[in-house]
Amino acid sequence: MKSDPNKPQTRQLFRWLAGLSCPFFFVAAIATAFPQIFGGNGEPSFLLAVLLLWGGVLFATIASTGKLMK
């Protein structure tokens, strides 16, 4: 398999960990944006939710393709 020098292959363990961590990022983003769903009384933080969603998408991309985003 050819590898592009601009997008280095990640190691198999990192892909596995990225696949495990992306659901936690998505659940944390939902809990941050809508704290009433999980029984919280706090105010929603949409900026933090967007950052957590971005992290989840980043790790999901790494887990699915095995390459870092450019």
C-alpha positions in Angstrom: 0.0 0.0 0.0 1.4 3.4 -0.9 1.6 6.1 1.7 1.4 9.8 0.9 4.3 11.7 2.5 2.0 14.6 3.4 -0.4 12.3 5.4 1.6 9.9 7.5 0.0 6.6 8.6 -0.9 6.5 12.2 -0.2 3.4 14.3 -2.8 0.8 14.8 -3.0 1.4 18.5 -3.7 5.1 18.0 -6.4 4.3 15.5 -8.0 2.0 18.0 -7.8 4.6 20.8 -9.2 7.2 18.5 -12.1 5.0 17.6 -12.9 4.4 21.3 -12.6 8.1 22.3 -14.8 9.7 19.6 -18.1 8.5 21.1 -17.1 10.0 24.4 -16.5 13.3 22.7 -19.9 13.2 21.1 -21.7 12.4 24.3 -19.8 15.1 26.1 -20.7 17.6 23.5 -24.4 16.7 23.8 -24.2 16.9 27.6 -22.5 20.3 27.4 -25.0 21.7 25.0 -28.1 20.2 26.7 -27.3 19.7 30.4 -31.0 19.1 31.3 -30.9 15.8 29.4 -28.5 14.3 32.0 -30.1 16.0 35.0 -27.8 19.0 35.3 -28.9 22.5 36.3 -26.1 24.4 34.7 -26.2 26.7 31.7 -25.4 25.2 28.2 -22.0 26.0 26.7 -22.3 25.9 23.0 -18.7 27.0 22.3 -17.4 24.0 24.3 -19.9 21.8 22.6 -18.7 22.8 19.2 -15.1 22.2 20.3 -16.0 18.8 21.6 -17.8 18.0 18.3 -14.7 19.0 16.3 -12.6 16.7 18.5 -15.0 13.9 17.9 -14.9 14.4 14.2 -11.1 14.6 14.2 -10.8 11.3 16.1 -13.5 9.6 14.0 -11.6 10.6 10.8 -8.3 9.2 12.2 -10.1 6.0 13.2 -11.7 5.5 9.9 -9.0 6.5 7.5 -5.8 6.0 9.5 -4.4 9.3 8.4 -4.2 12.7 10.1 -6.3 15.5 8.7 -4.4 18.2 6.8 
